[in-house]
Amino acid sequence: MATDGNLDVVVICGSLRKGSYNAALARTLPRLVPKTMKLRDAPPFDRMPHYNHDIQDADGFPAEVKVFADAIRSADGVIIVSPEYNWTIPGALKNAIDWVSRMKDQPFLNKPVALQSCAGGVLGGARMQYHMRQSLTSIDAILFGRPEILVTFAAKKFDEKTLALTDQPTIDIVTQQLAAFDKFIRRVKD
Ligand SMILES: Cc1cc2nc3c(=O)[nH]c(=O)nc-3n(C[C@H](O)[C@H](O)[C@H](O)COP(=O)(O)O)c2cc1C
C-alpha cells in the first residue's frame, strides 16, 4: 500500500487484439475506481515463450516473465479482464500465469484478485472466470467473490466506433465491484 493509503492495483487484459472489448473495459476502469485505488497496466506478456522447464533450467526466467511477475508482486491487488476462448482461459494469459507460478517468490501468493470478462455470447466469459478461479486458487491467490462482472453480448455494450463503454447497468456494476474490491483488499491484507 502506498504511504498515502491508496491501493496500487495492476490490471491484466487477457486479449491481445487492438479492437478488444476486454481492453476497452480495462481502459474504462480508471474513471470508475474509488479515489483510494490507483490502477496501472500489467507489462505485456505476449512475447513470453511457451512455458518449457528446459528454458528455465538453461537460462532462468525470461526477462518478460520477471517484469510481469515484479508488477504483480509489488501490487496490492490484481484485476484480470479477459475473454473466454473455447470455454476457458486464453492461451497467452494462461502461459504467463504458468511461467510466474514456477517462481520461488510466486507473485500470486496471497494476492487479492478480481475478475471481469466481456464476451460475444450469453455467458459473458463465465467459464473462463471459473477456470481462472480454480487455476489461481491452486497458486494461493485470494479470489474476490461478488459482484461478478460478466459482460454478455459485448458488441451491444460498447460504442461501435470509439469502443467507449455505453451500457449504464454495466458501468454501475463495475463501479460497485471496484468499490467492493477496495474494501476486500484492505480486509484480507496481512
Ligand atoms: C479463439 C476464440 C475462442 C472463443 N471462444 C469463445 C467462448 O468459448 N465463449 C465465448 O463466449 N466467446 C468466445 N469467443 C468469442 C469472444 O467472446 C469474442 O471474440 C470477444 O470479443 C473476444 O474478446 P475481445 O473482444 O476482448 O478480444 C471466442 C473467440 C475466439 C477468437
The ligand as a MOL file (V3000), in Angstrom:
LIG
                    3D

  0  0  0     0  0            999 V3000
M  V30 BEGIN CTAB
M  V30 COUNTS 31 33 0 0 0
M  V30 BEGIN ATOM
M  V30 1 C -10.2880 -18.4310 -30.2620 0
M  V30 2 C -11.6090 -17.8850 -29.7900 0
M  V30 3 C -12.4230 -18.6500 -28.9830 0
M  V30 4 C -13.6150 -18.1310 -28.4970 0
M  V30 5 N -14.3490 -18.8690 -27.6250 0
M  V30 6 C -15.4080 -18.3030 -27.0020 0
M  V30 7 C -16.0540 -18.9720 -25.9190 0
M  V30 8 O -15.7190 -20.0670 -25.5490 0
M  V30 9 N -17.0750 -18.3390 -25.3120 0
M  V30 10 C -17.4840 -17.0850 -25.6800 0
M  V30 11 O -18.4170 -16.5410 -25.0800 0
M  V30 12 N -16.9110 -16.4330 -26.7140 0
M  V30 13 C -15.8580 -16.9960 -27.3510 0
M  V30 14 N -15.2170 -16.3400 -28.3650 0
M  V30 15 C -15.7450 -15.0480 -28.8230 0
M  V30 16 C -15.2770 -13.9140 -27.9080 0
M  V30 17 O -16.1640 -13.7850 -26.8230 0
M  V30 18 C -15.2320 -12.5860 -28.6790 0
M  V30 19 O -14.4290 -12.7250 -29.8340 0
M  V30 20 C -14.7240 -11.4630 -27.7890 0
M  V30 21 O -14.9520 -10.2440 -28.4610 0
M  V30 22 C -13.2300 -11.6430 -27.5040 0
M  V30 23 O -12.8010 -10.6880 -26.5800 0
M  V30 24 P -12.0260 -9.3470 -27.0330 0
M  V30 25 O -13.0370 -8.5130 -27.7770 0
M  V30 26 O -11.6200 -8.7120 -25.7490 0
M  V30 27 O -10.8770 -9.7390 -27.8930 0
M  V30 28 C -14.0310 -16.8410 -28.8840 0
M  V30 29 C -13.2050 -16.0750 -29.7260 0
M  V30 30 C -12.0060 -16.5850 -30.1690 0
M  V30 31 C -11.1220 -15.7240 -31.0380 0
M  V30 END ATOM
M  V30 BEGIN BOND
M  V30 1 1 1 2
M  V30 2 1 2 3
M  V30 3 2 2 30
M  V30 4 2 3 4
M  V30 5 1 4 5
M  V30 6 1 4 28
M  V30 7 2 5 6
M  V30 8 1 6 7
M  V30 9 1 6 13
M  V30 10 2 7 8
M  V30 11 1 7 9
M  V30 12 1 9 10
M  V30 13 2 10 11
M  V30 14 1 10 12
M  V30 15 2 12 13
M  V30 16 1 13 14
M  V30 17 1 14 15
M  V30 18 1 14 28
M  V30 19 1 15 16
M  V30 20 1 16 17
M  V30 21 1 16 18
M  V30 22 1 18 19
M  V30 23 1 18 20
M  V30 24 1 20 21
M  V30 25 1 20 22
M  V30 26 1 22 23
M  V30 27 1 23 24
M  V30 28 2 24 25
M  V30 29 1 24 26
M  V30 30 1 24 27
M  V30 31 2 28 29
M  V30 32 1 29 30
M  V30 33 1 30 31
M  V30 END BOND
M  V30 END CTAB
M  END
